[in-house]
Amino acid sequence: MNKSESFGKIKWVDTHCHLQLIEEELSGNDFENIEFLIIPGVDYSSSVRAHNLSSKINIETYWSAGLHPHDAKKIENEKESLIELFHQADLIGETGLDFYRNLSSHEQQCENFLFHLEFSKKLNKPIIVHCRDSFQETYEMLVEFNNTSPVILHSWTGGRKWTKKFIDLGVYFSISGIVTYETAKDLQLSVKEIPLNRLLLETDTPYLTPSPLKGKDNRPNYIEHTAQKISKLLNINEKELSEITIKNSRNLIKR
Ligand SMILES: [Zn+2]
C-alpha cells in the first residue's frame, strides 16, 4: 500500500486485535484505515509475542500482558513472569470472567481477575476485561475492588440493563463485529445507551469478523464495517465517530 491509497480513508483505532495469533504475513492493507492499535496478550508467551510484534509493525501500536480467563488455570505457573511483563506493558489483560465456556474453574478465574486488578491499580494502567455470561460477577468484583485505573469491557455484548449498570462504574465499552450480526438486537440497543466518551471499537482479530465478511479470518481494516453499523445506530457520521473514538482511545493510553 502506498501513501496515496490510505490518504483520505477515515481512520479507526482497533483497541483489541490478537495479531500475534495470525500465522500469515501481515500486509499494509491490514492497517490501511488504522490510526493505532492494541495487541492484547492472553498468556505469558502470547504477551511476549505481542510485545515483540508491537515494535516490529509499521504502525503505532500498544500491547498488553495478561492471562485470559480460559487459561486462568495456569496462574500459579505464570504469575511471576506476568508480573515482570506488567511493568513493561502499556495495558493489563486480557483477563476477566468467562462462565460460558468455563475452561478454568470459577475460583481460578476470580483469582486471576483479582490478580490483574491489583496490578492495574498499583501500576495505574488500563485493564482489558473479557466478560461472558458473567455480568453479575464481573460487576460485583469491579465494585468491590473499586478500581481507580480505566476499565475496558472488551467485545461488550450486554443488554441495556447491564450496560446502564456498568455505565455507572465509568468503564469503557469496546464494541466488536458482533454488533453487525442480525442476532445482536439487544447489543444494538445497548450501543445507543453508551455515553459517547466511553465508546471504543475493536475487531478481536482473528475472531468475530463483521457480518459482510463472515467466514473469513478477521483483520484490523475490517473494523470499518463495525464502525459503519455503529454510526447508523447512533445517527452520527463516520468522520465524527472516528474523531470521538480516536479521542477516547488516546485518553486511555496517554494519561
Ligand atoms: Zn481477546
Residues whose N, C-alpha, C, O or C-beta is under 5 A from the ligand:
A	BS01	ZN	E94
